[in-house]
Amino acid sequence: MEYRIRQVSEKLEVPESTLRYWEMEFVEIIKPRRTHGRQRRYSDKDVEQLLQIKELLHLKNRTIEQARHLLKSGNDDFERINWEKKSILLTGGTGVFGRHFCKFMLEKHTPRVIRILSRNGLKQHEMCREFGEEKVRYFLGDVREADRLKRAMEGVDIIVHAAELKHIPACEFNPFEAVKTNINGAQNIIDAAIDAGVNKVIALSTDMAVNPVNLYGATKLCAEKIFIQGNAYSGSRGTRFSCIRFSDALVSRRNVLDLFQSQKKTGILSIGDPEMTRFWPDLQDSAGCVLRALCQMQGGEIFVPMAPSIMVTDLGAVIAPECRIRITGMNQGEKLHTLLITEEEARNTVLNKDMYIILSDNAAQGGYASSEYTRMPAGFAYTSHKNNSWLYIPDLKRICGPDLHYQNLASLNNRTDN
């Protein structure tokens, strides 16, 4: 089907003069057919490309040059970030992920500075002894405190937001505190980042936010929604917000191992259900996943790195092979299997290499229309019990080892079970 320029103008709610201007600026992409009278006739593909241009320029605040690059080649590694010139603010930086992120960045990329914002002065002191103060700076503060965030963000280019209240029972018994940190804190991050002119902000999320069954998950779902919609508030300042959704095992695995290790002395391990499965992401690769997401993000995406699955009973057998397993029943707010992408989200999900990308309505086209991105089929859902990649007892023995140190899973993540 072909359209006149007036029809396209009405369809896209864009003046005809703007369409003519876009045609000149994107001459390699927009190629309407000309009639004998030199009248433009736009194809369905032309209209789709014009819609993407409108999204990039009007909703995503991209420049003409950026939009042209995205539409011609997709956006994988569109912005290869020169980390040596970047200042990074890491909220909740004294946690498991934060310490690993600092180690990874200082060894691999040496950014201009990493600012750690957290409430724990003792852990900051320990990090200072480990990483020094030349490249890592330490700010005592809370994401609840908007004024402190504004001060911490001065001169910052990129924010990795990892601060949260994540202990499920504590959140259940202290709901207002969980809301103040996980929801109000997310809003404070967005407001302060826009005011400070920060370029990119990525928030760490969790599988608990998917179909939440406890308050912690509900607050993380709200935080995801707030961050995705934060792009609508940045306006001409161009601050971009996205999320990266890891399996909760990334930060809670230490607790699981400690629990099994303490129960090992009793001779009995407590497991909720013998069929329970979990994703088991590679902590060593988590920082790299965040960096890849920062390179690709246009704003409005939820990145979901692939991860292998495990049977929880297999993990118990590795940690305490001599122990008897007692099935205790599911705890309140606990799931039998981990869900990272729902069927509804999969309709707007693409796959690029080892990363799923859930696109918001505004980001559903953008630079993700190239052949490098594979659309998910109808009915797809990313769940731990229907995963194609698994770790079995021999793999877990190599990963955990007798001293429970974590090894790199890079060589194991390619293992598949069909």
C-alpha positions as CSV (number, residue, x, y, z in Angstrom):
1,M,0.0,0.0,0.0
2,E,1.2,3.6,-0.7
3,Y,0.4,6.8,1.1
4,R,0.4,10.4,0.2
5,I,2.4,12.8,2.3
6,R,-0.8,14.2,3.9
7,Q,-1.9,10.8,4.9
8,V,1.5,10.1,6.5
9,S,1.3,13.4,8.3
10,E,-2.0,12.6,9.8
11,K,-1.0,9.1,10.7
12,L,2.2,10.1,12.5
13,E,0.8,13.5,13.7
14,V,3.8,15.3,12.3
15,P,3.7,18.4,10.0
16,E,4.3,17.7,6.3
17,S,7.3,20.1,6.4
18,T,8.9,18.0,9.1
19,L,8.4,14.9,7.0
20,R,10.2,16.6,4.0
21,Y,13.0,17.6,6.3
22,W,13.4,14.0,7.7
23,E,13.4,12.7,4.1
24,M,16.4,15.0,3.3
25,E,18.3,14.0,6.5
26,F,17.6,10.3,6.1
27,V,18.0,10.1,2.4
28,E,19.5,6.5,2.5
29,I,16.6,5.3,4.6
30,I,13.5,7.1,3.5
31,K,12.9,6.6,-0.3
32,P,9.4,7.4,-1.3
33,R,8.4,6.6,-4.9
34,R,7.8,9.6,-7.2
35,T,4.9,9.8,-9.6
36,H,5.1,11.3,-13.1
37,G,3.9,14.6,-11.4
38,R,6.8,14.3,-8.8
39,Q,4.3,13.5,-6.0
40,R,5.6,11.5,-3.1
41,R,4.2,8.0,-2.4
42,Y,5.3,6.4,0.8
43,S,5.4,2.6,1.3
44,D,4.5,0.8,4.5
45,K,8.2,0.4,5.1
46,D,8.8,4.2,4.7
47,V,6.0,4.8,7.2
48,E,7.5,2.4,9.7
49,Q,10.9,4.0,9.3
50,L,9.4,7.5,9.8
51,L,7.7,6.3,13.0
52,Q,11.0,5.1,14.3
53,I,12.6,8.4,13.4
54,K,9.9,10.2,15.4
55,E,10.4,7.9,18.4
56,L,14.2,8.5,18.4
57,L,14.1,12.3,17.9
58,H,10.9,13.2,19.8
59,L,10.7,10.6,22.6
60,K,14.3,9.5,23.0
61,N,15.9,13.0,22.4
62,R,18.5,11.6,20.0
63,T,20.4,13.8,17.5
64,I,20.0,13.4,13.8
65,E,23.4,11.7,13.6
66,Q,22.6,9.3,16.4
67,A,19.2,8.4,14.9
68,R,20.8,7.8,11.5
69,H,23.4,5.5,13.0
70,L,20.8,3.5,14.9
71,L,18.5,3.0,11.9
72,K,21.3,2.0,9.6
73,S,23.1,-0.5,11.8
74,G,21.1,-1.2,14.9
75,N,22.4,-0.2,18.3
76,D,24.6,-3.0,19.5
77,D,27.6,-1.2,21.0
78,F,26.3,1.9,19.4
79,E,28.1,4.0,22.0
80,R,31.5,2.4,22.8
81,I,32.0,4.2,26.1
82,N,35.4,5.6,26.9
83,W,35.4,4.6,30.6
84,E,38.6,6.5,31.4
85,K,36.7,9.7,30.9
86,K,33.6,8.7,32.8
87,S,32.6,9.3,36.4
88,I,30.4,6.6,37.8
89,L,28.1,6.7,40.9
90,L,27.3,3.3,42.4
91,T,24.5,3.4,44.9
92,G,24.5,0.5,47.4
93,G,28.1,0.0,46.4
94,T,29.2,-1.8,49.5
95,G,27.0,-4.9,48.7
96,V,28.0,-8.1,46.9
97,F,27.5,-6.7,43.5
98,G,29.1,-3.3,44.3
99,R,32.3,-4.8,45.5
100,H,32.6,-7.0,42.5
101,F,31.7,-4.1,40.1
102,C,34.5,-2.0,41.6
103,K,37.0,-4.8,41.3
104,F,36.0,-5.5,37.7
105,M,36.1,-1.8,36.6
106,L,39.5,-1.1,38.2
107,E,41.0,-4.2,36.6
108,K,39.5,-3.9,33.2
109,H,38.5,-0.3,32.4
110,T,40.0,2.2,35.0
111,P,37.2,4.9,34.9
112,R,38.0,8.4,36.0
113,V,36.3,7.8,39.3
114,I,33.8,5.5,41.0
115,R,31.7,7.1,43.7
116,I,30.3,4.7,46.3
117,L,27.1,5.8,48.0
118,S,25.9,3.7,50.9
119,R,24.9,3.9,54.6
120,N,27.5,1.4,55.9
121,G,30.6,3.2,57.1
122,L,32.3,0.1,58.2
123,K,32.0,-1.6,54.8
124,Q,33.2,1.6,53.1
125,H,36.3,1.5,55.4
126,E,36.9,-2.1,54.3
127,M,36.5,-1.2,50.6
128,C,38.9,1.7,51.1
129,R,41.5,-0.6,52.4
130,E,40.9,-2.9,49.4
131,F,40.6,-0.4,46.6
132,G,42.2,2.7,47.9
133,E,41.0,6.3,47.3
134,E,42.7,7.3,44.1
135,K,39.9,5.9,41.8
136,V,37.2,5.1,44.3
137,R,35.6,7.8,46.5
138,Y,33.2,7.1,49.4
139,F,30.0,9.0,50.2
140,L,28.0,8.1,53.3
141,G,24.4,8.7,52.4
142,D,21.0,7.1,51.7
143,V,18.9,7.1,48.5
144,R,16.0,8.4,50.6
145,E,17.9,11.7,51.0
146,A,17.4,13.8,47.9
147,D,19.8,16.5,48.9
148,R,22.6,14.1,49.5
149,L,22.0,12.4,46.1
150,K,22.2,15.8,44.3
151,R,25.6,16.4,45.9
152,A,26.9,12.9,45.1
153,M,25.8,13.3,41.4
154,E,27.7,16.5,40.7
155,G,29.9,15.8,37.6
156,V,28.7,12.2,37.3
157,D,28.2,10.7,33.8
158,I,26.7,7.3,34.6
159,I,24.8,5.9,37.6
160,V,24.5,2.2,38.5
161,H,21.7,2.0,41.1
162,A,22.1,-1.1,43.3
163,A,20.8,0.2,46.6
164,E,17.8,-1.6,48.0
165,L,16.2,-3.2,51.0
166,K,16.1,-6.8,49.9
167,H,15.6,-9.0,52.9
168,I,12.1,-10.5,52.3
169,P,10.9,-11.0,55.9
170,A,12.3,-7.6,56.9
171,C,10.3,-6.0,54.1
172,E,7.2,-7.8,55.1
173,F,7.4,-6.7,58.7
174,N,8.6,-3.1,57.8
175,P,6.7,-2.3,54.7
176,F,6.9,1.5,55.0
177,E,10.7,1.2,55.2
178,A,10.8,-0.9,52.1
179,V,8.7,1.6,50.2
180,K,10.9,4.5,51.3
181,T,14.1,2.9,50.0
182,N,13.0,0.8,47.0
183,I,10.3,3.1,45.6
184,N,10.8,6.6,46.9
185,G,14.6,6.1,46.6
186,A,14.1,5.2,42.9
187,Q,12.2,8.5,42.4
188,N,14.9,10.4,44.1
189,I,17.5,8.9,41.8
190,I,15.5,9.8,38.8
191,D,14.8,13.4,39.9
192,A,18.4,14.1,41.0
193,A,19.9,12.5,37.8
194,I,17.8,14.7,35.5
195,D,18.6,17.8,37.5
196,A,22.4,16.9,37.4
197,G,22.4,16.2,33.7
198,V,23.6,12.6,34.1
199,N,23.8,10.8,30.8
200,K,22.8,7.2,31.6
201,V,21.2,5.5,34.6
202,I,20.7,1.8,35.0
203,A,19.0,0.2,37.9
204,L,19.5,-3.4,39.1
205,S,16.3,-5.3,39.4
206,T,15.4,-8.9,40.3
207,D,13.2,-11.8,39.2
208,M,11.2,-11.0,42.4
209,A,9.7,-8.1,40.4
210,V,8.1,-10.5,38.0
211,N,4.6,-11.5,39.1
212,P,5.5,-10.5,42.7
213,V,4.3,-12.6,45.6
214,N,5.8,-10.6,48.4
215,L,6.3,-6.9,49.3
216,Y,10.0,-6.9,48.3
217,G,9.0,-8.0,44.8
218,A,6.2,-5.5,44.6
219,T,8.5,-2.6,45.5
220,K,11.0,-3.8,42.8
221,L,8.2,-4.0,40.3
222,C,7.2,-0.4,41.1
223,A,10.9,0.7,40.9
224,E,11.1,-0.9,37.4
225,K,8.0,1.0,36.2
226,I,9.3,4.2,37.7
227,F,12.7,3.9,35.9
228,I,11.2,3.0,32.6
229,Q,8.7,6.0,32.7
230,G,11.5,8.2,34.0
231,N,12.5,8.7,30.3
232,A,9.4,10.7,29.8
233,Y,10.5,13.2,32.4
234,S,14.0,13.8,31.1
235,G,12.9,16.1,28.3
236,S,15.6,18.0,26.4
237,R,18.2,17.0,29.1
238,G,18.3,13.6,27.5
239,T,19.0,11.5,30.6
240,R,18.2,7.9,29.8
241,F,16.9,5.3,32.2
242,S,16.9,1.5,31.9
243,C,16.9,-1.6,34.1
244,I,18.8,-4.9,34.2
245,R,17.0,-7.8,35.7
246,F,19.1,-10.5,37.3
247,S,18.0,-13.6,39.1
248,D,17.8,-13.0,42.8
249,A,20.4,-15.7,43.3
250,L,23.0,-13.3,42.1
251,V,23.0,-11.5,45.5
252,S,21.3,-14.1,47.7
253,R,23.5,-17.1,46.8
254,R,25.8,-16.4,49.7
255,N,22.8,-16.6,52.0
256,V,21.8,-20.0,50.5
257,L,25.3,-21.4,50.8
258,D,25.6,-20.1,54.4
259,L,22.3,-21.7,55.3
260,F,23.3,-25.1,53.9
261,Q,26.7,-24.8,55.5
262,S,25.2,-24.1,58.9
263,Q,22.6,-26.9,58.5
264,K,25.4,-29.2,57.5
265,K,26.3,-29.6,61.1
266,T,22.9,-30.9,62.0
267,G,22.9,-33.6,59.3
268,I,19.7,-32.3,57.8
269,L,19.2,-29.7,55.0
270,S,15.8,-27.9,54.7
271,I,14.5,-27.5,51.2
272,G,11.0,-26.2,50.4
273,D,10.2,-28.5,47.5
274,P,12.2,-31.3,45.8
275,E,11.2,-29.8,42.4
276,M,12.5,-26.3,43.2
277,T,14.7,-24.7,40.5
278,R,16.6,-21.5,40.3
279,F,18.6,-19.6,37.8
280,W,22.3,-19.5,38.8
281,P,23.9,-16.4,37.2
282,D,27.6,-15.9,36.9
283,L,28.6,-13.3,39.5
284,Q,31.9,-12.9,37.6
285,D,30.0,-11.8,34.5
286,S,27.4,-9.6,36.2
287,A,29.5,-6.4,35.9
288,G,30.2,-7.1,32.2
289,C,26.4,-7.5,31.6
290,V,25.8,-4.1,33.2
291,L,28.5,-2.5,31.0
292,R,27.0,-4.2,27.8
293,A,23.6,-2.9,28.8
294,L,25.0,0.6,29.3
295,C,26.5,0.5,25.8
296,Q,23.3,-0.6,24.1
297,M,20.6,1.2,26.1
298,Q,18.5,3.8,24.4
299,G,16.3,4.3,27.4
300,G,13.2,2.3,28.5
301,E,14.6,-1.2,28.2
302,I,14.8,-4.0,30.7
303,F,17.9,-6.1,30.0
304,V,17.8,-9.8,31.1
305,P,21.1,-11.7,30.9
306,M,20.9,-15.4,30.1
307,A,21.8,-17.7,33.0
308,P,21.9,-21.5,33.5
309,S,19.4,-23.3,35.9
310,I,20.0,-25.6,38.8
311,M,18.0,-28.0,40.9
312,V,18.1,-26.7,44.5
313,T,18.5,-30.3,45.7
314,D,21.6,-30.6,43.5
315,L,23.1,-27.6,45.3
316,G,22.3,-29.2,48.6
317,A,24.0,-32.5,47.5
318,V,27.1,-30.6,46.6
319,I,27.3,-28.5,49.8
320,A,26.5,-31.3,52.2
321,P,26.5,-34.7,50.4
322,E,26.4,-36.6,53.7
323,C,23.2,-34.8,54.9
324,R,19.6,-36.0,54.6
325,I,17.2,-33.6,52.9
326,R,14.0,-32.6,54.7
327,I,11.2,-31.1,52.6
328,T,9.7,-28.3,54.7
329,G,7.2,-26.8,52.3
330,M,7.3,-23.4,50.6
331,N,8.0,-20.4,52.7
332,Q,5.6,-17.4,52.5
333,G,6.5,-15.3,49.4
334,E,8.6,-18.1,47.9
335,K,8.3,-19.4,44.3
336,L,8.8,-23.0,43.1
337,H,10.5,-21.8,39.9
338,T,12.1,-18.5,39.0
339,L,10.5,-16.4,36.2
340,L,12.5,-13.7,34.5
341,I,10.3,-12.9,31.5
342,T,6.6,-13.4,31.3
343,E,4.6,-14.3,28.2
344,E,3.2,-10.8,28.1
345,E,6.6,-9.2,28.3
346,A,7.9,-11.6,25.6
347,R,5.7,-9.9,23.0
348,N,8.0,-6.9,23.2
349,T,11.2,-8.9,23.8
350,V,14.2,-9.4,21.5
351,L,17.3,-11.5,21.9
352,N,20.8,-10.2,21.2
353,K,23.6,-12.7,21.7
354,D,23.3,-13.7,25.4
355,M,20.9,-10.9,26.5
356,Y,17.2,-10.6,26.3
357,I,15.9,-7.1,26.0
358,I,12.4,-6.2,27.0
359,L,11.3,-3.1,25.2
360,S,8.9,-0.5,26.5
361,D,6.1,0.7,24.2
362,N,8.2,3.7,23.3
363,A,11.4,1.7,22.7
364,A,9.6,-1.2,20.8
365,Q,11.0,-0.1,17.5
366,G,14.0,2.3,17.7
367,G,17.3,0.6,16.8
368,Y,16.1,-2.9,17.6
369,A,14.6,-3.6,14.2
370,S,17.9,-4.9,12.6
371,S,18.6,-8.6,11.9
372,E,20.9,-8.7,15.0
373,Y,17.9,-8.8,17.2
374,T,15.6,-11.8,17.2
375,R,11.9,-11.4,18.2
376,M,10.6,-14.0,20.7
377,P,8.0,-16.4,19.5
378,A,4.4,-16.4,20.8
379,G,4.0,-18.1,24.1
380,F,7.7,-17.7,25.1
381,A,8.5,-17.2,28.8
382,Y,11.9,-17.3,30.4
383,T,11.6,-19.7,33.4
384,S,14.2,-21.6,35.4
385,H,12.5,-25.0,35.0
386,K,12.1,-24.7,31.2
387,N,15.6,-23.4,30.5
388,N,17.9,-24.8,27.8
389,S,21.0,-24.3,29.9
390,W,21.6,-26.3,33.1
391,L,24.3,-26.9,35.7
392,Y,24.4,-30.3,37.2
393,I,26.2,-31.7,40.3
394,P,29.7,-32.0,38.6
395,D,29.4,-28.4,37.4
396,L,28.3,-27.1,40.8
397,K,31.2,-28.9,42.4
398,R,33.6,-27.1,40.1
399,I,31.9,-23.8,40.7
400,C,31.5,-23.9,44.5
401,G,34.5,-26.1,45.4
402,P,35.2,-27.3,48.9
403,D,35.9,-23.8,50.2
404,L,32.7,-22.3,48.6
405,H,34.7,-19.9,46.5
406,Y,32.9,-18.9,43.2
407,Q,34.6,-19.9,40.0
408,N,34.0,-18.4,36.6
409,L,31.0,-19.9,34.8
410,A,32.0,-18.7,31.3
411,S,33.0,-22.2,30.2
412,L,29.9,-23.8,31.7
413,N,27.2,-21.4,30.5
414,N,27.4,-22.9,27.0
415,R,26.3,-26.3,28.3
416,T,22.8,-27.1,27.1
417,D,20.2,-29.8,27.8
418,N,17.6,-30.3,25.1
